[in-house]
Each structure stands twice: as structure tokens, then as C-alpha cells.
Amino acid sequence: MGIRPGHDMAVTVIVDTPLCRYFSPALTAFRPALEPMGQRLAEMLLASLPAFAGPEGPRIIREVWPLELVARDSD
């Protein structure tokens, strides 16, 4: 096809893994802060359970977490 990632098009993956740097070209990726995200998800899960909910009852929580962009050769 003649399309070259990193030159003619950008390729970005959602979660950075050690393998991303070994692709050719190395893949640009987003890196989430997994430990704080996991802690917050556990808090949100507990808050959604009736036994842990406040007097208003369980609530729907929506949050956006920051991601770090790891720019490599595929961008």
C-alpha cells in the first residue's frame, strides 16, 4: 500500500505496555496512572453498594482521569 506509520499516518494505542517500544516504528501510547485509578475505582465500587452508600442512596459517578502521552516514532 505504501502507507508508512509515523510518516503518512499516526498510530496511537490506548494503554502503554513495554512491548510498544519494540514495534517498528515504536508505538505512541497513552499511559494511565494505574495505581491511583485502581484505588479510586475501588472507592467508587464501594460507594455504589447500598451498604456503603450515604443517606441519599447509591449514586452514579462519572470521572475523567488524566493520561500521560508517551510519544514515540508512530506519531
C-alpha positions in Angstrom: 0.0 0.0 0.0 2.9 2.4 0.6 1.5 3.9 3.8 4.1 4.3 6.4 3.1 4.6 10.1 4.8 7.6 11.7 5.2 9.3 8.3 1.9 9.1 6.3 -0.4 8.3 9.3 -0.2 8.3 13.1 -0.8 5.2 15.1 -1.6 5.5 18.8 -2.6 2.8 21.3 -4.7 3.3 24.4 -2.5 1.8 27.1 1.3 1.8 27.1 3.0 -1.5 27.6 6.7 -2.5 27.4 6.0 -4.1 24.0 5.1 -0.7 22.4 8.8 0.3 22.2 9.7 -2.8 20.3 7.3 -2.4 17.3 8.7 -0.8 14.2 8.0 2.1 14.4 7.8 2.2 18.1 4.1 2.9 19.1 3.0 6.2 20.6 0.7 5.4 23.6 -1.3 6.8 26.4 -0.1 5.8 29.9 -2.7 5.9 32.7 -1.8 6.2 36.4 -3.0 2.6 37.2 -2.5 2.6 41.0 -4.4 5.8 41.8 -7.0 4.8 39.2 -7.4 1.4 40.8 -7.8 2.9 44.3 -10.4 5.3 43.0 -12.3 2.6 41.2 -12.5 0.6 44.4 -13.9 3.6 46.2 -16.4 4.2 43.5 -17.5 0.5 43.6 -17.9 0.6 47.4 -19.9 3.8 47.1 -22.3 2.2 44.7 -23.2 -0.6 47.1 -26.3 0.0 49.2 -24.4 -0.9 52.5 -21.8 1.8 51.9 -24.0 4.5 50.3 -24.9 7.6 52.1 -28.5 8.6 53.1 -29.3 9.6 49.6 -28.6 6.1 48.3 -26.2 4.9 45.6 -25.2 7.4 43.0 -23.8 7.3 39.5 -20.3 8.7 39.4 -18.5 9.8 36.2 -14.9 10.9 36.3 -12.2 11.6 33.7 -8.7 10.6 34.6 -5.6 12.2 33.2 -3.4 10.2 30.8 0.3 10.7 30.0 1.1 10.7 26.3 4.2 8.7 25.5 5.3 10.0 22.1 7.3 7.5 20.1 8.0 7.1 16.4 4.5 6.3 15.3 3.0 9.7 15.9 
